[in-house]
Each structure stands twice: as C-alpha cells, then as structure tokens.
Amino acid sequence: MDQLALQARYDELRTEAGSLAGGLLDIPRRVVILLNLYLDSGGNHAFSQIAAHGALWGLGYFDAAGSLGRLIGKRYFYNSKERAFRMGLLETFAEEFRTVNRQVCIDTYANYQFAKECGQQPGAEHILPPSLLEALNRVHFARKNQRPLNETEKREVFEQSFLCEQEVTVAPGVEMAIAAFECPIMKFLCMRPVVRFAYFPQWRYLFFRNFANKSERIERGLVAYNYAVKAGWGTVHDSLRKYGHLPSRYFDSPETCLAELRAGIANGTAS
C-alpha cells in the first residue's frame, strides 16, 4: 500500500470507531469496544482494559448524580439557584470529560486495528507514532503466535499507549474543559478528583493536586497500572462489574454485544 492508501485506511477506521463509540452519553458502548480490544489482543493490550475502568469511574463521579454532584448538592442545599448554577458548571465539565473519553476510545480502536491490518507496511510509522506502532505490532505478533506478553513487555505496551493518549488527546481536552471555568470553587473541585478504580487495594485512592497537570496524570496512571499488576488481570476484568452501571451480559458476552452494535449501525437502529 502506498502512503495515501495507508492514510485512507486509517481514516476509514477512525470513522468506523466514531460510529461504534456513539455519542457523549454512550459510555456503555465504549466499554464494550475496549473490552473487545483487550480480548482480541489475548489479554496483551492492558491499556484498553484500564481505559474501560476510567470510563466507568468517570460515569459515576462527574455526572450530576455522581460523587461530585452529590457533594455539590449538599454544599449548596440552602440555595436552589446557586445549586443549579453549580450543577450546570459540573455538567459542562462532565461533557468535556465525556468528549475526551469518547476520543480516547476512538483513538484506541483505530490505532489497534490499523496496526493489526497495516502495521508491517512501509510508511505505517508516518500514520502512528513509531514507538506506539512498535508496541502495537508487538501485541499483534504475540496474538498471532498465541503467546502472552511477559510483564515487562505488557508494561511497555501500556506505557506507549498511555503516554500517546495523554499527549495527543487528553491534554488538549482537559485544557478545553478548564478554559470554560470562571468559578474558582468549581475549578478547585473538578481539578482535584479522588479516583478509585474497582480493582484498587482496600483504602487505596489516587489523589490529584491538579488534574490539569499532565505529568501528575501520567504518574497516577502508572500507579493505577501497578495496582492492576498486583491484583491480577483476571481480577481487573471481573471488577468492572462492581461499578454497577452495566448489565452482566456486557461482561459475559462482550463479543456478542459488539456484534449487535455493528448490526445496529448497519441497519440504522444502533442506540
């Protein structure tokens, strides 16, 4: 394939990923996509599994009915107008957060599938960052040979995927979310989330001094990965149920759910 054909195929995969990922509120769809990438990789693409945890945690934290919404509701219980104003600001931030979440899913799907189809083609390194392409090629080579990556290899793949997303997608998205804030109190609350994924050890949390700080996000993300290694990847997968946002079939038969999603898009009934 020449360079134009490679770029065209990558663009097609991004379009496909956008259709599968749905709208901003379709987080369950994105969890299904990410779980299928993890399974398709033979458990070697850990980034997709941890990204699914991030999506489900955010669904229960930044929404008006989530942890931060309840905190704001209690803080301003005495003033309905002020409470409504703060909730509106939270919803604006939640929309920006969901936009980033959606984009991460699109990137992860398109990058994985492109490497799977075209990763060995000359010029592929001009479509994906070379370090990310090398990591994903390693995943697909291991998958083709039915070989699990060792822990060092799996960590390297995670780090390349995670660092690329932080640089290309998350950092600009968080900057846009912050730019919308004119309220110091709300900015303080949203920039200092207390994160606990379902597989974390008891009483372990990720505390942020400034969520807008890319270096801090990277540092905390690597801690989340270390917790996953200690818990075991089977536990990390099973603990996705604990968020309580999705029916069991999403975890019991994610391949079937993805097939249904594709069929719905094909006949125009996807929801």
MIGU-344244 format. One record per residue (C-alpha): residue in one letter; x, y, z. Coordinates in nm, 2 decimals, m for minus. Layout:
# MIGU-344244
<A, <X, Y, Z>>,
...
This chain:
# MIGU-344244
<M, <0.00, 0.00, 0.00>>,
<D, <0.12, 0.35, m0.08>>,
<Q, <0.11, 0.63, 0.18>>,
<L, <m0.22, 0.77, 0.05>>,
<A, <m0.38, 0.42, 0.08>>,
<L, <m0.25, 0.38, 0.43>>,
<Q, <m0.38, 0.72, 0.54>>,
<A, <m0.72, 0.64, 0.37>>,
<R, <m0.75, 0.32, 0.56>>,
<Y, <m0.66, 0.48, 0.89>>,
<D, <m0.93, 0.75, 0.82>>,
<E, <m1.18, 0.47, 0.75>>,
<L, <m1.10, 0.31, 1.08>>,
<R, <m1.15, 0.63, 1.27>>,
<T, <m1.48, 0.68, 1.10>>,
<E, <m1.58, 0.33, 1.20>>,
<A, <m1.46, 0.39, 1.55>>,
<G, <m1.67, 0.71, 1.57>>,
<S, <m1.98, 0.52, 1.47>>,
<L, <m1.92, 0.24, 1.72>>,
<A, <m1.84, 0.49, 2.00>>,
<G, <m2.17, 0.67, 1.97>>,
<G, <m2.25, 1.00, 2.14>>,
<L, <m2.11, 1.15, 2.45>>,
<L, <m2.35, 0.96, 2.68>>,
<D, <m2.29, 0.62, 2.52>>,
<I, <m2.02, 0.52, 2.77>>,
<P, <m2.15, 0.16, 2.78>>,
<R, <m2.08, 0.12, 2.41>>,
<R, <m1.73, 0.24, 2.46>>,
<V, <m1.67, m0.01, 2.74>>,
<V, <m1.78, m0.29, 2.51>>,
<I, <m1.54, m0.17, 2.24>>,
<L, <m1.25, m0.15, 2.49>>,
<L, <m1.33, m0.49, 2.64>>,
<N, <m1.33, m0.65, 2.29>>,
<L, <m0.99, m0.50, 2.21>>,
<Y, <m0.85, m0.64, 2.53>>,
<L, <m0.99, m0.99, 2.45>>,
<D, <m0.88, m0.97, 2.08>>,
<S, <m0.53, m0.90, 2.20>>,
<G, <m0.52, m1.21, 2.40>>,
<G, <m0.50, m1.00, 2.72>>,
<N, <m0.19, m0.83, 2.60>>,
<H, <m0.33, m0.48, 2.54>>,
<A, <m0.38, m0.38, 2.90>>,
<F, <m0.44, m0.01, 2.82>>,
<S, <m0.79, m0.09, 2.68>>,
<Q, <m0.89, m0.27, 3.00>>,
<I, <m0.77, 0.01, 3.23>>,
<A, <m0.93, 0.27, 3.00>>,
<A, <m1.27, 0.08, 3.05>>,
<H, <m1.22, 0.13, 3.42>>,
<G, <m1.16, 0.50, 3.37>>,
<A, <m1.47, 0.54, 3.17>>,
<L, <m1.69, 0.37, 3.43>>,
<W, <m1.53, 0.55, 3.72>>,
<G, <m1.60, 0.89, 3.54>>,
<L, <m1.96, 0.79, 3.47>>,
<G, <m2.01, 0.76, 3.85>>,
<Y, <m1.81, 1.06, 3.95>>,
<F, <m1.86, 1.36, 3.73>>,
<D, <m2.23, 1.33, 3.65>>,
<A, <m2.48, 1.53, 3.85>>,
<A, <m2.59, 1.22, 4.02>>,
<G, <m2.24, 1.10, 4.09>>,
<S, <m2.00, 1.16, 4.37>>,
<L, <m1.91, 1.52, 4.29>>,
<G, <m2.27, 1.61, 4.20>>,
<R, <m2.39, 1.48, 4.54>>,
<L, <m2.11, 1.68, 4.71>>,
<I, <m2.22, 2.00, 4.54>>,
<G, <m2.58, 1.93, 4.62>>,
<K, <m2.50, 1.91, 4.99>>,
<R, <m2.28, 2.21, 4.98>>,
<Y, <m2.55, 2.43, 4.83>>,
<F, <m2.86, 2.27, 4.97>>,
<Y, <m2.97, 2.60, 5.12>>,
<N, <m2.97, 2.80, 4.79>>,
<S, <m3.15, 2.64, 4.49>>,
<K, <m3.04, 2.90, 4.24>>,
<E, <m2.68, 2.87, 4.34>>,
<R, <m2.70, 2.49, 4.34>>,
<A, <m2.85, 2.49, 3.99>>,
<F, <m2.57, 2.72, 3.87>>,
<R, <m2.30, 2.49, 4.01>>,
<M, <m2.47, 2.18, 3.87>>,
<G, <m2.47, 2.35, 3.53>>,
<L, <m2.10, 2.41, 3.55>>,
<L, <m2.05, 2.05, 3.66>>,
<E, <m2.25, 1.93, 3.36>>,
<T, <m2.04, 2.14, 3.13>>,
<F, <m1.72, 1.99, 3.27>>,
<A, <m1.88, 1.64, 3.25>>,
<E, <m1.95, 1.69, 2.88>>,
<E, <m1.59, 1.78, 2.82>>,
<F, <m1.48, 1.48, 3.02>>,
<R, <m1.70, 1.25, 2.81>>,
<T, <m1.57, 1.41, 2.49>>,
<V, <m1.22, 1.31, 2.60>>,
<N, <m1.34, 0.96, 2.69>>,
<R, <m1.50, 0.92, 2.35>>,
<Q, <m1.19, 1.04, 2.17>>,
<V, <m0.97, 0.80, 2.37>>,
<C, <m1.19, 0.51, 2.27>>,
<I, <m1.18, 0.62, 1.90>>,
<D, <m0.80, 0.65, 1.91>>,
<T, <m0.75, 0.32, 2.08>>,
<Y, <m0.97, 0.13, 1.84>>,
<A, <m0.83, 0.29, 1.52>>,
<N, <m0.47, 0.26, 1.63>>,
<Y, <m0.51, m0.11, 1.73>>,
<Q, <m0.70, m0.21, 1.42>>,
<F, <m0.46, m0.01, 1.19>>,
<A, <m0.16, m0.18, 1.34>>,
<K, <m0.34, m0.52, 1.31>>,
<E, <m0.40, m0.47, 0.94>>,
<C, <m0.12, m0.24, 0.82>>,
<G, <0.14, m0.23, 1.10>>,
<Q, <0.41, m0.41, 0.89>>,
<Q, <0.35, m0.19, 0.58>>,
<P, <0.63, 0.06, 0.49>>,
<G, <0.51, 0.40, 0.58>>,
<A, <0.29, 0.29, 0.87>>,
<E, <0.52, 0.48, 1.10>>,
<H, <0.41, 0.80, 0.94>>,
<I, <0.05, 0.73, 1.04>>,
<L, <0.11, 0.62, 1.40>>,
<P, <0.39, 0.74, 1.63>>,
<P, <0.68, 0.49, 1.57>>,
<S, <0.70, 0.40, 1.94>>,
<L, <0.33, 0.33, 1.96>>,
<L, <0.33, 0.14, 1.63>>,
<E, <0.62, m0.08, 1.75>>,
<A, <0.43, m0.16, 2.08>>,
<L, <0.11, m0.25, 1.90>>,
<N, <0.30, m0.46, 1.64>>,
<R, <0.44, m0.65, 1.94>>,
<V, <0.09, m0.71, 2.07>>,
<H, <m0.03, m0.84, 1.73>>,
<F, <0.28, m1.06, 1.68>>,
<A, <0.22, m1.22, 2.02>>,
<R, <m0.15, m1.26, 1.95>>,
<K, <m0.08, m1.42, 1.61>>,
<N, <0.16, m1.67, 1.78>>,
<Q, <m0.08, m1.72, 2.07>>,
<R, <0.18, m1.60, 2.32>>,
<P, <0.11, m1.38, 2.62>>,
<L, <0.35, m1.09, 2.66>>,
<N, <0.56, m1.11, 2.97>>,
<E, <0.50, m0.84, 3.23>>,
<T, <0.79, m0.62, 3.11>>,
<E, <0.66, m0.63, 2.75>>,
<K, <0.30, m0.57, 2.86>>,
<R, <0.40, m0.27, 3.07>>,
<E, <0.59, m0.12, 2.78>>,
<V, <0.29, m0.15, 2.55>>,
<F, <0.07, 0.01, 2.82>>,
<E, <0.31, 0.30, 2.87>>,
<Q, <0.34, 0.38, 2.50>>,
<S, <m0.04, 0.37, 2.46>>,
<F, <m0.10, 0.57, 2.77>>,
<L, <0.17, 0.83, 2.70>>,
<C, <0.05, 0.88, 2.35>>,
<E, <m0.31, 0.94, 2.46>>,
<Q, <m0.21, 1.18, 2.73>>,
<E, <m0.01, 1.39, 2.48>>,
<V, <m0.24, 1.38, 2.18>>,
<T, <m0.59, 1.36, 2.32>>,
<V, <m0.62, 1.40, 2.70>>,
<A, <m0.41, 1.71, 2.75>>,
<P, <m0.59, 1.93, 2.48>>,
<G, <m0.93, 1.80, 2.61>>,
<V, <m0.86, 1.89, 2.97>>,
<E, <m0.73, 2.23, 2.87>>,
<M, <m1.05, 2.30, 2.69>>,
<A, <m1.25, 2.19, 2.99>>,
<I, <m1.05, 2.42, 3.22>>,
<A, <m1.09, 2.71, 2.99>>,
<A, <m1.47, 2.70, 3.04>>,
<F, <m1.43, 2.76, 3.42>>,
<E, <m1.48, 3.10, 3.57>>,
<C, <m1.58, 2.97, 3.91>>,
<P, <m1.27, 2.91, 4.14>>,
<I, <m1.46, 2.68, 4.37>>,
<M, <m1.59, 2.45, 4.10>>,
<K, <m1.25, 2.46, 3.93>>,
<F, <m1.09, 2.36, 4.26>>,
<L, <m1.33, 2.06, 4.30>>,
<C, <m1.31, 1.93, 3.94>>,
<M, <m0.93, 1.96, 3.93>>,
<R, <m0.89, 1.76, 4.25>>,
<P, <m1.07, 1.43, 4.19>>,
<V, <m1.03, 1.14, 4.42>>,
<V, <m1.00, 0.83, 4.20>>,
<R, <m1.06, 0.48, 4.30>>,
<F, <m1.09, 0.21, 4.04>>,
<A, <m1.28, m0.11, 4.14>>,
<Y, <m0.97, m0.33, 4.15>>,
<F, <m0.76, m0.10, 4.37>>,
<P, <m0.65, m0.24, 4.71>>,
<Q, <m0.86, m0.16, 5.01>>,
<W, <m0.83, 0.21, 5.11>>,
<R, <m0.62, 0.30, 4.81>>,
<Y, <m0.71, 0.61, 4.62>>,
<L, <m0.54, 0.84, 4.36>>,
<F, <m0.54, 1.19, 4.49>>,
<F, <m0.48, 1.48, 4.25>>,
<R, <m0.34, 1.82, 4.33>>,
<N, <m0.41, 1.94, 3.98>>,
<F, <m0.58, 1.71, 3.72>>,
<A, <m0.47, 1.95, 3.45>>,
<N, <m0.11, 1.87, 3.51>>,
<K, <m0.01, 1.61, 3.25>>,
<S, <0.29, 1.49, 3.45>>,
<E, <0.07, 1.42, 3.75>>,
<R, <m0.19, 1.24, 3.54>>,
<I, <0.09, 1.02, 3.40>>,
<E, <0.23, 0.95, 3.74>>,
<R, <m0.11, 0.85, 3.88>>,
<G, <m0.19, 0.64, 3.57>>,
<L, <0.13, 0.43, 3.62>>,
<V, <0.02, 0.38, 3.98>>,
<A, <m0.31, 0.25, 3.86>>,
<Y, <m0.13, 0.01, 3.63>>,
<N, <0.09, m0.11, 3.92>>,
<Y, <m0.23, m0.18, 4.12>>,
<A, <m0.36, m0.38, 3.83>>,
<V, <m0.05, m0.60, 3.81>>,
<K, <m0.08, m0.67, 4.19>>,
<A, <m0.45, m0.75, 4.16>>,
<G, <m0.41, m0.98, 3.86>>,
<W, <m0.56, m0.92, 3.52>>,
<G, <m0.85, m1.16, 3.58>>,
<T, <m0.95, m0.96, 3.89>>,
<V, <m0.91, m0.64, 3.70>>,
<H, <m1.16, m0.77, 3.43>>,
<D, <m1.41, m0.91, 3.68>>,
<S, <m1.41, m0.60, 3.89>>,
<L, <m1.56, m0.40, 3.61>>,
<R, <m1.90, m0.53, 3.73>>,
<K, <m1.86, m0.35, 4.06>>,
<Y, <m1.94, m0.01, 3.92>>,
<G, <m2.30, m0.13, 3.87>>,
<H, <m2.36, 0.07, 3.56>>,
<L, <m2.38, m0.21, 3.30>>,
<P, <m2.58, m0.54, 3.28>>,
<S, <m2.39, m0.87, 3.32>>,
<R, <m2.42, m0.95, 2.95>>,
<Y, <m2.17, m0.68, 2.87>>,
<F, <m1.91, m0.87, 3.06>>,
<D, <m2.03, m1.22, 2.99>>,
<S, <m2.06, m1.18, 2.62>>,
<P, <m1.88, m0.86, 2.50>>,
<E, <m1.82, m1.01, 2.16>>,
<T, <m2.19, m1.06, 2.11>>,
<C, <m2.27, m0.71, 2.23>>,
<L, <m2.02, m0.57, 1.98>>,
<A, <m2.17, m0.77, 1.70>>,
<E, <m2.51, m0.64, 1.79>>,
<L, <m2.38, m0.29, 1.79>>,
<R, <m2.23, m0.33, 1.45>>,
<A, <m2.55, m0.48, 1.32>>,
<G, <m2.75, m0.19, 1.47>>,
<I, <m2.52, 0.06, 1.29>>,
<A, <m2.56, m0.13, 0.96>>,
<N, <m2.94, m0.12, 0.97>>,
<G, <m2.96, 0.22, 1.14>>,
<T, <m3.10, 0.10, 1.47>>,
<A, <m2.80, 0.14, 1.70>>,
<S, <m2.87, 0.31, 2.03>>,
